[in-house]
Amino acid sequence: GAGIGAATSVMPNFHDLDEVISAASAETSSLSGKSLNNFPWYVKERDFENPTIDIDWSILARNDGYNHQGAYWGPVPENGDDKRYPDPADQCLTLPEKRDLYLAWAKQQFPDWEPGINGHGPTRDEALWFASSTGGIGRYRIPGTQQMMSTMRLDGSTGGWGYFNQPPAAVWGGKYPRWEGTPEENTLMMRTVCQFFGYSSIGVMPITSNTKKLFFEKQIPFQFMAGDPGVFGGTGNVQFDVPLPKTPVPIVWEEVDKGYYNDQKIVIPNKANWVLTMTMPLPEDRFKRSLGWSLDASSMIAYPQMAFNGGRVQTFLKALGYQGLGGDVAMWGPGGAFGVMSGLSEQGRAANEISPKYGSATKGSNRLVCDLPMVPTKPIDAGIHKFCETCGICTTVCPSNAIQVGPPQWSNNRWDNTPGYLGYRLNWGRCVLCTNCETYCPFFNMTNGSLIHNVVRSTVAATPVFNSFFRQMEHTFGYGMKDDLNDWWNQSHKPW
């Protein structure tokens, strides 16, 4: 009774349906008084650079590893002092160990399931996986050839995107004036464009002395997987205008007109003051049956979508007379950090992004550094980060114990550690590349429009008193992975 009273006291007093409809999206101080992503009324905005994760900006520093390579993909670097390579005490797993560990878990949970030749499931599931992964991550096989083209690029003019039509040269030649709009008009315009291309939500993070610390200190331009030779330039592949450096080079800011890279550095213009973040929705019906090694097709399909759509957004910006630098899932820094800071989500226990509107059913955030003036979007509080502290369901379904148990931490002293924030820290070296942490997440189920989940979401945001009850409710109602793994193939699904 006390809990219900507490929840009721913070909820709006609606008198009729008109008031309910008018409160459908969270109020904000910008963008015509409404949330850019039409988040529900209970999603509150916080101050810039102040998400639901506590951050000590005086301690936070740029990560000197350009990605979670090393433990994640397994190769031993030639330089034994490479900080990206984990300490044996971290108990990191090799790729074969990760595969075997996951398949053992899947067989125990679903004895009738057949992993197939590659661990993605029976024949049609294997076929769906390979079809869905075409173009991901950031590369695409040119039809009828063995050549791989890169979909990663700095400004839309280098790499594989030269294979496609570029904006009219007259735009850059000055024959037509570039687009000029207010920051609010530009932000709403980019939301419409991104949604047209298939993104579910967007955010805008201002680049400041603090948020620059979210960028990697070094990176190999456009490279994602260590030990993946030739895919991003090289013999038999699409060439870049400038040869790619073979080792990570510093990311720096300079007083230049356009961004560029060479074998010494990656340069961001000082005038590019905004990071556009974008999330890609996942096909929920399939995701609830996402059994298989190395991510299910429902997860893999988002990567080529993000790669190509990131290029489309770059091309749109270029045709307007602006630049969008980078993009895709590997550029600039951790997607979760940019997504949380730009108000798309909160950090979940599995060190992932969880949206109040789409739950765990998104991939992203894609991120483009832009010189198009836009209205920054603030971090949000929907009670999600706090809910994860009580819940912990993902820790019980992780086959390799890679997900942190207990409260958020300021530091974990592992190879991939970045001190300075109080958050959840996934052990990437033990992640077996399954999607259990998302599939079983209670917020994944909250993406539907049922009354009970709307009540749950608003109550979680209003007061944490019911969090432990809702956590148990997930088990009671049998949410998580669906038992009817094969029924998906016989159903009609909404377009994705």
Secondary structure, 3 states (H helix, E strand, C coil): CHHHHHHHHCCCCCCCHHHHHHCCCCECCCHHHECCCCCCCCCEECCCCCCCCEECCCCCCCCCCCCCCCCCCCCCCCCCCCCCCCCHHHCCCCHHHHHHHHHHHHHHHCCCCCCCCCCCCCHHHHHHHHHHHCCCCCEEECCCCCCEEECCCCCCCCHHHHHCCCCCHHHHHCCCCCCCCCHHHHHHHHHHHHHHHCCCEEEEEECCCCHHHHCCCEECCCCCCCCCCCCCCCCCCCCCCCCCCCCCEEEEEECCCCCEECCCCEEEECCCCEEEEEEEECCHHHHCCCCCCCCCHHHHCHHHHHHHHHHHHHHHHHHHCCCEEECCCCCCCCHHHHHHHCCCCEECCCCCEEECCCECCEEEEEEEEECCCCCCCCCEECCHHHHHHHCCHHHHHCCCCCCCCCCCECCCCCCCCCCCEEECCCCHHHCCCCCHHHHCCHHHHCCCCCHHHHHHHHHHHHCHHHHHHHHHHHHHCCCCCCCCCCHHHHCCCCCC
